[in-house]
Structure formats: structure tokens, C-alpha cells
Amino acid sequence: SVLLVLDRITDPHNEAAAHRCAEALGVQHVWTVAPPLQPVKKRPKRDTKSVAKGADGWLTLQRFDNVASCVSALRVEGWYIWCAADGEGAVELGSDRPPDLTPAKVAVVIGREADGVDAAFLAAATQKVYFPLRGFTSSLNLSVATALVLSRVFDWYPHFVGDLDESELRDLREEWRPRIAPTTAARAQLGGWLDAPERIPLDDSDAAAAGVSCGSWAPRRIQEAERAAASGS
């Protein structure tokens, strides 16, 4: 019941990070309105794969050439349109009284870095929502704002969590299966696991008892320096 719409995001790394946030929080569908053309020399050089960490591969992505076509598609499918924006009529995402949305499905629109959500989205919006900032900083990174807004939506409406249509869920599982298990041996192993899932350790003590380690993402030289310091060498 939650769809993320990214409105003309100009930095590919911000878009990739927003995809990662959406996938981590359980949002399956992400729609993107294409950004205006940028000079090649201004495009970031760093690979976005290092930002997304593979999240794009598990999302259902749809791209639109302009805002009008995206708004039209949202209306056809009956989405409530929530724009991340402040101003008159905007509801604070810290409020204990969320808008009545039972039953409904919500498209959360996150605007581009420079000037926020497009006027056409604002005109079509059912609701404007904003996340309060308490410090002197006047804005958040786009992906951070995306994560906070989506997280608060799920806090407000916990029945949205995991409510993907059962038929779509089955289709996604079939689509993902060859990517998860590309070989015959892996497919057999996956089938056995699906029949009898292992218990995944939930905390450090469980992980230690099971001999499971998630490893470290720290650079090797830092890991080696930490081990040397711990051993006193």
C-alpha cells in the first residue's frame, strides 16, 4: 500500500541511495520521473552500484518521462498522493494523529534536491507532509529524508507492512529465484531452505552461539590496525 515516487532527482547517487532505503524498509514499487538533461561533465563519476548495494535488483521500478504522465498514472491506479513538502495544510510527520487512510494506498512523492516537489504534484496532492528539523541545519540529504518519511508512514499505518498482494508476491518469488540460485546445486539448496527455514540469529549472543559473523565493512587496513592494537603489537 506504499509507493515511492522520486521526482526528477538530479544526482544518480541520491536516487540509488533512495532505492536502497525503500528496499530496506519494504517498499516494493518505486516510480521515477526522469530528471532534466545534465551536461556530461556535471554527472557524478562514482559508480552508483556502490551506493545501492544491489537494492535495485529487488525493486519493481517504473520510469516516466515527465511529471504529468506520472500524475495521470497515479490517479488511474487510485493512489493517495502525499508530497514531502511544508507550507499551508502540511501535516507534521511527528504528529500523533495521522490522517485517516483506512483503507487506502499512499504514493509518497520526494522532490528533487534543488527545489523539491514539482508544482503539478503539489496541485494533485491529497496531503503534504514534512519531517520537523530541530537544529540549525535547514535540510536533510534526499535519501535520509526518504527513509525518515517512509519510516514514519509505516509507524502511522503498521497494517501497510508486508501487505503485498499474494499473487504479486508469488510472481516476485519466481522472478527472484533464478537470481538467488543460478545453479542446479544452489536451487536444490534454496528449495530445502524454503521447506525448512533456518532460524536467523537476532542479536550478538545468538550470532556468537551459532558461530555466525556478519563480518566488517571497514577497510582491511583498519581491521588489521584494530587487531594489532587489541593484541598489543
HUNORNOR-V340542 format. One record per residue. N is the residue number from 1. RES is the residue in one small letter. BURIAL is + if it has 16 or more other ideal C-beta (glycine too) atoms within 10 Angstrom, else -. D_FIRST is the distance of its C-alpha to the first C-alpha in whole Angstrom. Layout:
n->N res->RES burial->BURIAL d_first->D_FIRST
n->N res->RES burial->BURIAL d_first->D_FIRST
This chain:
n->1 res->s burial->+ d_first->0
n->2 res->v burial->+ d_first->4
n->3 res->l burial->+ d_first->7
n->4 res->l burial->+ d_first->10
n->5 res->v burial->+ d_first->13
n->6 res->l burial->+ d_first->17
n->7 res->d burial->+ d_first->19
n->8 res->r burial->+ d_first->23
n->9 res->i burial->+ d_first->23
n->10 res->t burial->+ d_first->27
n->11 res->d burial->+ d_first->27
n->12 res->p burial->+ d_first->26
n->13 res->h burial->+ d_first->26
n->14 res->n burial->+ d_first->24
n->15 res->e burial->+ d_first->21
n->16 res->a burial->+ d_first->22
n->17 res->a burial->+ d_first->21
n->18 res->a burial->+ d_first->18
n->19 res->h burial->+ d_first->17
n->20 res->r burial->+ d_first->18
n->21 res->c burial->+ d_first->17
n->22 res->a burial->+ d_first->13
n->23 res->e burial->+ d_first->14
n->24 res->a burial->- d_first->16
n->25 res->l burial->+ d_first->13
n->26 res->g burial->- d_first->11
n->27 res->v burial->+ d_first->9
n->28 res->q burial->+ d_first->10
n->29 res->h burial->+ d_first->10
n->30 res->v burial->+ d_first->12
n->31 res->w burial->+ d_first->14
n->32 res->t burial->+ d_first->17
n->33 res->v burial->+ d_first->20
n->34 res->a burial->- d_first->23
n->35 res->p burial->+ d_first->26
n->36 res->p burial->- d_first->29
n->37 res->l burial->- d_first->32
n->38 res->q burial->- d_first->33
n->39 res->p burial->- d_first->37
n->40 res->v burial->- d_first->37
n->41 res->k burial->- d_first->39
n->42 res->k burial->- d_first->36
n->43 res->r burial->- d_first->34
n->44 res->p burial->- d_first->33
n->45 res->k burial->- d_first->35
n->46 res->r burial->- d_first->33
n->47 res->d burial->- d_first->31
n->48 res->t burial->+ d_first->28
n->49 res->k burial->- d_first->27
n->50 res->s burial->- d_first->29
n->51 res->v burial->+ d_first->26
n->52 res->a burial->+ d_first->23
n->53 res->k burial->- d_first->25
n->54 res->g burial->- d_first->23
n->55 res->a burial->+ d_first->19
n->56 res->d burial->+ d_first->19
n->57 res->g burial->- d_first->20
n->58 res->w burial->- d_first->17
n->59 res->l burial->+ d_first->15
n->60 res->t burial->- d_first->14
n->61 res->l burial->- d_first->15
n->62 res->q burial->- d_first->16
n->63 res->r burial->- d_first->19
n->64 res->f burial->+ d_first->20
n->65 res->d burial->- d_first->24
n->66 res->n burial->- d_first->23
n->67 res->v burial->+ d_first->21
n->68 res->a burial->- d_first->22
n->69 res->s burial->- d_first->21
n->70 res->c burial->+ d_first->17
n->71 res->v burial->+ d_first->17
n->72 res->s burial->- d_first->18
n->73 res->a burial->- d_first->16
n->74 res->l burial->+ d_first->13
n->75 res->r burial->- d_first->15
n->76 res->v burial->- d_first->15
n->77 res->e burial->- d_first->12
n->78 res->g burial->- d_first->11
n->79 res->w burial->+ d_first->9
n->80 res->y burial->+ d_first->10
n->81 res->i burial->+ d_first->12
n->82 res->w burial->+ d_first->13
n->83 res->c burial->+ d_first->16
n->84 res->a burial->+ d_first->17
n->85 res->a burial->+ d_first->21
n->86 res->d burial->- d_first->23
n->87 res->g burial->- d_first->26
n->88 res->e burial->- d_first->26
n->89 res->g burial->- d_first->23
n->90 res->a burial->- d_first->21
n->91 res->v burial->+ d_first->20
n->92 res->e burial->- d_first->21
n->93 res->l burial->+ d_first->18
n->94 res->g burial->- d_first->21
n->95 res->s burial->- d_first->21
n->96 res->d burial->- d_first->21
n->97 res->r burial->- d_first->19
n->98 res->p burial->- d_first->16
n->99 res->p burial->- d_first->15
n->100 res->d burial->- d_first->14
n->101 res->l burial->+ d_first->11
n->102 res->t burial->- d_first->11
n->103 res->p burial->- d_first->9
n->104 res->a burial->- d_first->7
n->105 res->k burial->- d_first->4
n->106 res->v burial->+ d_first->6
n->107 res->a burial->+ d_first->8
n->108 res->v burial->+ d_first->11
n->109 res->v burial->+ d_first->14
n->110 res->i burial->+ d_first->17
n->111 res->g burial->+ d_first->20
n->112 res->r burial->+ d_first->23
n->113 res->e burial->- d_first->26
n->114 res->a burial->- d_first->28
n->115 res->d burial->- d_first->27
n->116 res->g burial->+ d_first->23
n->117 res->v burial->+ d_first->21
n->118 res->d burial->+ d_first->23
n->119 res->a burial->- d_first->24
n->120 res->a burial->- d_first->22
n->121 res->f burial->+ d_first->19
n->122 res->l burial->+ d_first->20
n->123 res->a burial->- d_first->22
n->124 res->a burial->+ d_first->19
n->125 res->a burial->+ d_first->17
n->126 res->t burial->- d_first->15
n->127 res->q burial->+ d_first->16
n->128 res->k burial->+ d_first->18
n->129 res->v burial->+ d_first->17
n->130 res->y burial->+ d_first->20
n->131 res->f burial->+ d_first->21
n->132 res->p burial->- d_first->24
n->133 res->l burial->- d_first->27
n->134 res->r burial->- d_first->30
n->135 res->g burial->- d_first->32
n->136 res->f burial->- d_first->34
n->137 res->t burial->- d_first->32
n->138 res->s burial->- d_first->30
n->139 res->s burial->- d_first->27
n->140 res->l burial->- d_first->25
n->141 res->n burial->- d_first->25
n->142 res->l burial->+ d_first->22
n->143 res->s burial->+ d_first->20
n->144 res->v burial->- d_first->21
n->145 res->a burial->+ d_first->20
n->146 res->t burial->+ d_first->16
n->147 res->a burial->+ d_first->16
n->148 res->l burial->- d_first->17
n->149 res->v burial->+ d_first->15
n->150 res->l burial->+ d_first->12
n->151 res->s burial->- d_first->14
n->152 res->r burial->+ d_first->14
n->153 res->v burial->+ d_first->11
n->154 res->f burial->+ d_first->10
n->155 res->d burial->- d_first->13
n->156 res->w burial->+ d_first->13
n->157 res->y burial->+ d_first->10
n->158 res->p burial->- d_first->11
n->159 res->h burial->- d_first->9
n->160 res->f burial->+ d_first->6
n->161 res->v burial->- d_first->8
n->162 res->g burial->- d_first->9
n->163 res->d burial->- d_first->7
n->164 res->l burial->- d_first->7
n->165 res->d burial->- d_first->9
n->166 res->e burial->- d_first->13
n->167 res->s burial->- d_first->15
n->168 res->e burial->- d_first->13
n->169 res->l burial->- d_first->13
n->170 res->r burial->- d_first->17
n->171 res->d burial->- d_first->17
n->172 res->l burial->- d_first->16
n->173 res->r burial->- d_first->19
n->174 res->e burial->- d_first->21
n->175 res->e burial->- d_first->21
n->176 res->w burial->- d_first->21
n->177 res->r burial->- d_first->24
n->178 res->p burial->- d_first->27
n->179 res->r burial->- d_first->26
n->180 res->i burial->- d_first->26
n->181 res->a burial->+ d_first->29
n->182 res->p burial->- d_first->31
n->183 res->t burial->- d_first->34
n->184 res->t burial->- d_first->35
n->185 res->a burial->- d_first->36
n->186 res->a burial->- d_first->33
n->187 res->r burial->- d_first->31
n->188 res->a burial->- d_first->33
n->189 res->q burial->- d_first->33
n->190 res->l burial->- d_first->29
n->191 res->g burial->- d_first->29
n->192 res->g burial->- d_first->31
n->193 res->w burial->- d_first->29
n->194 res->l burial->- d_first->26
n->195 res->d burial->- d_first->28
n->196 res->a burial->- d_first->29
n->197 res->p burial->- d_first->27
n->198 res->e burial->- d_first->29
n->199 res->r burial->- d_first->28
n->200 res->i burial->- d_first->27
n->201 res->p burial->+ d_first->29
n->202 res->l burial->- d_first->27
n->203 res->d burial->- d_first->30
n->204 res->d burial->- d_first->33
n->205 res->s burial->- d_first->36
n->206 res->d burial->- d_first->34
n->207 res->a burial->- d_first->34
n->208 res->a burial->- d_first->37
n->209 res->a burial->- d_first->38
n->210 res->a burial->- d_first->36
n->211 res->g burial->- d_first->38
n->212 res->v burial->- d_first->35
n->213 res->s burial->- d_first->35
n->214 res->c burial->- d_first->32
n->215 res->g burial->- d_first->34
n->216 res->s burial->- d_first->35
n->217 res->w burial->- d_first->33
n->218 res->a burial->- d_first->36
n->219 res->p burial->- d_first->39
n->220 res->r burial->- d_first->42
n->221 res->r burial->- d_first->44
n->222 res->i burial->- d_first->43
n->223 res->q burial->- d_first->42
n->224 res->e burial->- d_first->46
n->225 res->a burial->- d_first->47
n->226 res->e burial->- d_first->45
n->227 res->r burial->- d_first->47
n->228 res->a burial->- d_first->50
n->229 res->a burial->- d_first->50
n->230 res->a burial->- d_first->49
n->231 res->s burial->- d_first->52
n->232 res->g burial->- d_first->54
n->233 res->s burial->- d_first->55
